[in-house]
């Protein structure tokens, strides 16, 4: 049986998720603007921005997971 997570742990996880989403929004805006300035259509720029958002959020979650020490090879079997 595992112990329930503390309130501080939940708060940290919520803040890290918020940071990941904000980084994704920044990446999406920058990528969408750059694509539009390069002469692409608005829907295509939006599509590139969505891709940048998704990739940035997933990369941020993976990085936070790795830095928290929950990855493979941390001594847990």
KOLDREN-903076 format. One record per atom (N, C-alpha, C, O): residue number from 1; z, x, y. Coordinates in Angstrom, 1 decimal. Layout:
BEGIN
{rec NUM; {Z; X; Y}} ...
//
This chain:
BEGIN
{rec 1; {0.0; 0.8; -1.2}} {rec 1; {0.0; 0.0; 0.0}} {rec 1; {0.0; 0.9; 1.2}} {rec 1; {0.7; 1.9; 1.3}} {rec 2; {-0.8; 0.5; 2.2}} {rec 2; {-0.8; 1.3; 3.5}} {rec 2; {0.0; 0.6; 4.6}} {rec 2; {0.1; -0.6; 4.6}} {rec 3; {0.5; 1.4; 5.4}} {rec 3; {1.3; 0.9; 6.6}} {rec 3; {0.3; 0.4; 7.6}} {rec 3; {-0.8; 0.9; 7.8}} {rec 4; {0.7; -0.7; 8.3}} {rec 4; {-0.2; -1.2; 9.4}} {rec 4; {-0.4; -0.2; 10.5}} {rec 4; {0.5; 0.6; 10.8}} {rec 5; {-1.5; -0.3; 11.2}} {rec 5; {-1.7; 0.6; 12.3}} {rec 5; {-0.8; 0.3; 13.5}} {rec 5; {-0.5; -0.9; 13.7}} {rec 6; {-0.4; 1.3; 14.2}} {rec 6; {0.4; 1.1; 15.3}} {rec 6; {-0.4; 0.6; 16.5}} {rec 6; {-1.6; 0.7; 16.5}} {rec 7; {0.3; 0.1; 17.5}} {rec 7; {-0.4; -0.5; 18.7}} {rec 7; {-1.1; 0.7; 19.4}} {rec 7; {-2.2; 0.4; 20.0}} {rec 8; {-0.5; 1.9; 19.4}} {rec 8; {-1.2; 3.0; 20.1}} {rec 8; {-2.5; 3.4; 19.5}} {rec 8; {-3.5; 3.7; 20.1}} {rec 9; {-2.5; 3.3; 18.1}} {rec 9; {-3.7; 3.7; 17.4}} {rec 9; {-4.8; 2.7; 17.7}} {rec 9; {-6.0; 3.0; 17.9}} {rec 10; {-4.5; 1.4; 17.7}} {rec 10; {-5.5; 0.4; 18.1}} {rec 10; {-6.0; 0.5; 19.5}} {rec 10; {-7.2; 0.4; 19.7}} {rec 11; {-5.1; 0.9; 20.4}} {rec 11; {-5.6; 1.1; 21.8}} {rec 11; {-6.5; 2.3; 21.9}} {rec 11; {-7.5; 2.2; 22.6}} {rec 12; {-6.2; 3.3; 21.2}} {rec 12; {-7.1; 4.5; 21.2}} {rec 12; {-8.4; 4.2; 20.6}} {rec 12; {-9.5; 4.6; 21.2}} {rec 13; {-8.5; 3.4; 19.5}} {rec 13; {-9.7; 3.1; 18.9}} {rec 13; {-10.5; 2.2; 19.8}} {rec 13; {-11.8; 2.3; 19.9}} {rec 14; {-9.9; 1.2; 20.5}} {rec 14; {-10.6; 0.4; 21.5}} {rec 14; {-11.1; 1.2; 22.6}} {rec 14; {-12.3; 0.9; 23.0}} {rec 15; {-10.4; 2.1; 23.1}} {rec 15; {-10.9; 2.9; 24.2}} {rec 15; {-12.1; 3.8; 23.8}} {rec 15; {-13.0; 4.0; 24.6}} {rec 16; {-12.0; 4.4; 22.6}} {rec 16; {-13.1; 5.2; 22.1}} {rec 16; {-14.4; 4.3; 21.9}} {rec 16; {-15.5; 4.8; 22.2}} {rec 17; {-14.2; 3.1; 21.4}} {rec 17; {-15.3; 2.2; 21.3}} {rec 17; {-15.9; 1.9; 22.6}} {rec 17; {-17.2; 1.8; 22.8}} {rec 18; {-15.1; 1.6; 23.6}} {rec 18; {-15.5; 1.3; 25.0}} {rec 18; {-16.3; 2.5; 25.6}} {rec 18; {-17.3; 2.3; 26.2}} {rec 19; {-15.8; 3.7; 25.4}} {rec 19; {-16.5; 4.9; 25.8}} {rec 19; {-17.9; 5.0; 25.2}} {rec 19; {-18.8; 5.4; 25.9}} {rec 20; {-17.9; 4.8; 23.9}} {rec 20; {-19.2; 4.8; 23.2}} {rec 20; {-20.2; 3.9; 23.7}} {rec 20; {-21.4; 4.2; 23.9}} {rec 21; {-19.8; 2.6; 24.0}} {rec 21; {-20.7; 1.6; 24.5}} {rec 21; {-21.1; 2.0; 26.0}} {rec 21; {-22.3; 1.8; 26.3}} {rec 22; {-20.2; 2.5; 26.8}} {rec 22; {-20.6; 2.9; 28.1}} {rec 22; {-21.6; 4.0; 28.1}} {rec 22; {-22.5; 4.1; 28.9}} {rec 23; {-21.4; 5.0; 27.2}} {rec 23; {-22.3; 6.1; 27.1}} {rec 23; {-23.7; 5.6; 26.7}} {rec 23; {-24.7; 6.0; 27.2}} {rec 24; {-23.7; 4.6; 25.8}} {rec 24; {-25.0; 4.0; 25.4}} {rec 24; {-25.7; 3.2; 26.5}} {rec 24; {-26.9; 3.3; 26.6}} {rec 25; {-24.9; 2.6; 27.3}} {rec 25; {-25.5; 1.9; 28.5}} {rec 25; {-26.1; 2.8; 29.4}} {rec 25; {-27.2; 2.6; 30.0}} {rec 26; {-25.4; 3.9; 29.7}} {rec 26; {-26.0; 5.0; 30.6}} {rec 26; {-27.2; 5.6; 30.0}} {rec 26; {-28.2; 5.7; 30.8}} {rec 27; {-27.2; 5.9; 28.7}} {rec 27; {-28.4; 6.5; 28.1}} {rec 27; {-29.6; 5.5; 28.1}} {rec 27; {-30.7; 5.8; 28.4}} {rec 28; {-29.3; 4.2; 27.9}} {rec 28; {-30.3; 3.2; 27.9}} {rec 28; {-30.9; 3.0; 29.3}} {rec 28; {-32.2; 2.9; 29.5}} {rec 29; {-30.1; 3.0; 30.3}} {rec 29; {-30.6; 2.9; 31.7}} {rec 29; {-31.5; 4.0; 32.1}} {rec 29; {-32.6; 3.9; 32.7}} {rec 30; {-31.0; 5.2; 31.8}} {rec 30; {-31.8; 6.4; 32.2}} {rec 30; {-33.1; 6.5; 31.4}} {rec 30; {-34.1; 6.8; 32.0}} {rec 31; {-33.0; 6.2; 30.1}} {rec 31; {-34.3; 6.2; 29.3}} {rec 31; {-35.3; 5.1; 29.8}} {rec 31; {-36.5; 5.4; 29.9}} {rec 32; {-34.8; 3.9; 30.0}} {rec 32; {-35.6; 2.9; 30.5}} {rec 32; {-36.3; 3.2; 31.8}} {rec 32; {-37.5; 2.9; 32.0}} {rec 33; {-35.5; 3.7; 32.7}} {rec 33; {-36.0; 4.1; 34.1}} {rec 33; {-37.1; 5.2; 33.9}} {rec 33; {-38.1; 5.1; 34.6}} {rec 34; {-36.8; 6.2; 33.1}} {rec 34; {-37.7; 7.3; 33.0}} {rec 34; {-39.0; 6.8; 32.3}} {rec 34; {-40.1; 7.2; 32.7}} {rec 35; {-38.9; 5.9; 31.3}} {rec 35; {-40.1; 5.4; 30.7}} {rec 35; {-40.9; 4.5; 31.7}} {rec 35; {-42.2; 4.6; 31.7}} {rec 36; {-40.3; 3.8; 32.5}} {rec 36; {-41.0; 2.9; 33.5}} {rec 36; {-41.7; 3.8; 34.5}} {rec 36; {-42.8; 3.5; 35.0}} {rec 37; {-41.0; 4.9; 35.0}} {rec 37; {-41.6; 5.8; 36.0}} {rec 37; {-42.8; 6.5; 35.4}} {rec 37; {-43.7; 7.0; 36.1}} {rec 38; {-42.8; 6.7; 34.0}} {rec 38; {-43.9; 7.4; 33.4}} {rec 38; {-45.1; 6.5; 33.2}} {rec 38; {-46.1; 6.9; 32.7}} {rec 39; {-45.0; 5.2; 33.6}} {rec 39; {-46.1; 4.3; 33.6}} {rec 39; {-46.1; 3.3; 32.4}} {rec 39; {-47.1; 2.6; 32.2}} {rec 40; {-45.1; 3.3; 31.6}} {rec 40; {-45.1; 2.3; 30.5}} {rec 40; {-44.8; 0.9; 31.0}} {rec 40; {-44.3; 0.8; 32.1}} {rec 41; {-45.1; 0.0; 30.2}} {rec 41; {-44.9; -1.4; 30.6}} {rec 41; {-43.4; -1.7; 30.5}} {rec 41; {-42.6; -1.0; 29.9}} {rec 42; {-43.0; -2.8; 31.2}} {rec 42; {-41.6; -3.2; 31.2}} {rec 42; {-41.0; -3.5; 29.8}} {rec 42; {-39.9; -3.0; 29.5}} {rec 43; {-41.7; -4.2; 29.0}} {rec 43; {-41.2; -4.5; 27.6}} {rec 43; {-41.1; -3.2; 26.8}} {rec 43; {-40.1; -3.0; 26.0}} {rec 44; {-42.0; -2.3; 26.9}} {rec 44; {-41.9; -1.0; 26.2}} {rec 44; {-40.8; -0.2; 26.7}} {rec 44; {-40.1; 0.5; 25.9}} {rec 45; {-40.6; -0.2; 28.0}} {rec 45; {-39.4; 0.6; 28.6}} {rec 45; {-38.1; 0.0; 28.1}} {rec 45; {-37.2; 0.7; 27.8}} {rec 46; {-38.0; -1.3; 28.0}} {rec 46; {-36.8; -2.0; 27.5}} {rec 46; {-36.6; -1.6; 26.0}} {rec 46; {-35.5; -1.4; 25.6}} {rec 47; {-37.7; -1.6; 25.3}} {rec 47; {-37.6; -1.2; 23.9}} {rec 47; {-37.1; 0.2; 23.7}} {rec 47; {-36.2; 0.5; 22.9}} {rec 48; {-37.5; 1.2; 24.5}} {rec 48; {-37.1; 2.5; 24.4}} {rec 48; {-35.6; 2.6; 24.8}} {rec 48; {-34.8; 3.4; 24.3}} {rec 49; {-35.2; 1.8; 25.9}} {rec 49; {-33.8; 1.8; 26.3}} {rec 49; {-32.9; 1.3; 25.2}} {rec 49; {-31.8; 1.8; 25.0}} {rec 50; {-33.3; 0.2; 24.5}} {rec 50; {-32.5; -0.3; 23.4}} {rec 50; {-32.4; 0.7; 22.3}} {rec 50; {-31.3; 0.8; 21.7}} {rec 51; {-33.4; 1.4; 22.0}} {rec 51; {-33.3; 2.5; 21.0}} {rec 51; {-32.4; 3.6; 21.4}} {rec 51; {-31.6; 4.1; 20.6}} {rec 52; {-32.4; 4.0; 22.7}} {rec 52; {-31.5; 5.0; 23.2}} {rec 52; {-30.1; 4.5; 23.1}} {rec 52; {-29.2; 5.3; 22.8}} {rec 53; {-29.9; 3.2; 23.4}} {rec 53; {-28.5; 2.7; 23.4}} {rec 53; {-28.0; 2.7; 21.9}} {rec 53; {-26.9; 3.2; 21.7}} {rec 54; {-28.7; 2.3; 21.0}} {rec 54; {-28.3; 2.3; 19.6}} {rec 54; {-28.0; 3.6; 19.1}} {rec 54; {-27.0; 3.9; 18.4}} {rec 55; {-28.9; 4.6; 19.3}} {rec 55; {-28.7; 5.9; 18.9}} {rec 55; {-27.5; 6.6; 19.5}} {rec 55; {-26.8; 7.3; 18.8}} {rec 56; {-27.3; 6.4; 20.8}} {rec 56; {-26.2; 7.0; 21.4}} {rec 56; {-24.8; 6.4; 20.9}} {rec 56; {-23.9; 7.2; 20.7}} {rec 57; {-24.8; 5.1; 20.7}} {rec 57; {-23.5; 4.5; 20.2}} {rec 57; {-23.2; 5.0; 18.8}} {rec 57; {-22.1; 5.3; 18.5}} {rec 58; {-24.2; 5.0; 18.0}} {rec 58; {-24.0; 5.5; 16.6}} {rec 58; {-23.6; 7.0; 16.6}} {rec 58; {-22.7; 7.3; 15.8}} {rec 59; {-24.2; 7.8; 17.4}} {rec 59; {-23.9; 9.2; 17.5}} {rec 59; {-22.5; 9.3; 18.0}} {rec 59; {-21.7; 10.2; 17.5}} {rec 60; {-22.1; 8.6; 19.0}} {rec 60; {-20.7; 8.6; 19.5}} {rec 60; {-19.7; 8.2; 18.5}} {rec 60; {-18.7; 8.9; 18.3}} {rec 61; {-19.9; 7.1; 17.7}} {rec 61; {-19.0; 6.7; 16.7}} {rec 61; {-18.9; 7.8; 15.6}} {rec 61; {-17.8; 8.1; 15.2}} {rec 62; {-20.0; 8.4; 15.2}} {rec 62; {-19.9; 9.5; 14.2}} {rec 62; {-19.2; 10.7; 14.7}} {rec 62; {-18.4; 11.3; 14.0}} {rec 63; {-19.4; 11.0; 16.0}} {rec 63; {-18.7; 12.1; 16.6}} {rec 63; {-17.2; 11.9; 16.7}} {rec 63; {-16.4; 12.7; 16.4}} {rec 64; {-16.8; 10.7; 17.1}} {rec 64; {-15.4; 10.3; 17.2}} {rec 64; {-14.7; 10.3; 15.8}} {rec 64; {-13.6; 10.7; 15.7}} {rec 65; {-15.4; 9.8; 14.8}} {rec 65; {-14.9; 9.8; 13.4}} {rec 65; {-14.7; 11.2; 12.9}} {rec 65; {-13.7; 11.5; 12.3}} {rec 66; {-15.7; 12.1; 13.2}} {rec 66; {-15.6; 13.5; 12.8}} {rec 66; {-14.4; 14.2; 13.5}} {rec 66; {-13.7; 14.9; 12.9}} {rec 67; {-14.3; 14.0; 14.8}} {rec 67; {-13.2; 14.7; 15.5}} {rec 67; {-11.8; 14.2; 15.2}} {rec 67; {-10.8; 14.9; 15.4}} {rec 68; {-11.7; 12.9; 14.7}} {rec 68; {-10.4; 12.4; 14.4}} {rec 68; {-9.9; 12.9; 13.0}} {rec 68; {-8.8; 12.7; 12.7}} {rec 69; {-10.8; 13.6; 12.3}} {rec 69; {-10.3; 14.2; 11.0}} {rec 69; {-10.4; 13.3; 9.9}} {rec 69; {-9.7; 13.5; 8.9}} {rec 70; {-11.2; 12.3; 9.9}} {rec 70; {-11.4; 11.3; 8.8}} {rec 70; {-12.6; 11.6; 8.0}} {rec 70; {-12.9; 10.8; 7.1}} {rec 71; {-13.2; 12.7; 8.2}} {rec 71; {-14.4; 13.0; 7.4}} {rec 71; {-14.1; 13.6; 6.1}} {rec 71; {-13.0; 13.8; 5.7}} {rec 72; {-15.2; 13.8; 5.3}} {rec 72; {-15.0; 14.3; 3.9}} {rec 72; {-14.5; 15.8; 4.0}} {rec 72; {-14.8; 16.5; 4.9}} {rec 73; {-13.7; 16.1; 3.0}} {rec 73; {-13.2; 17.5; 2.9}} {rec 73; {-11.9; 17.7; 3.7}} {rec 73; {-11.6; 18.9; 4.1}} {rec 74; {-11.2; 16.6; 4.1}} {rec 74; {-10.0; 16.8; 4.9}} {rec 74; {-8.7; 16.9; 4.0}} {rec 74; {-7.6; 16.7; 4.5}} {rec 75; {-8.9; 17.1; 2.7}} {rec 75; {-7.8; 17.2; 1.9}} {rec 75; {-7.3; 16.0; 1.2}} {rec 75; {-6.4; 16.0; 0.3}} {rec 76; {-7.9; 14.8; 1.5}} {rec 76; {-7.5; 13.6; 0.8}} {rec 76; {-8.4; 13.4; -0.4}} {rec 76; {-9.6; 13.7; -0.3}} {rec 77; {-7.8; 13.0; -1.5}} {rec 77; {-8.6; 12.8; -2.7}} {rec 77; {-8.5; 11.4; -3.2}} {rec 77; {-9.2; 11.0; -4.2}} 
//
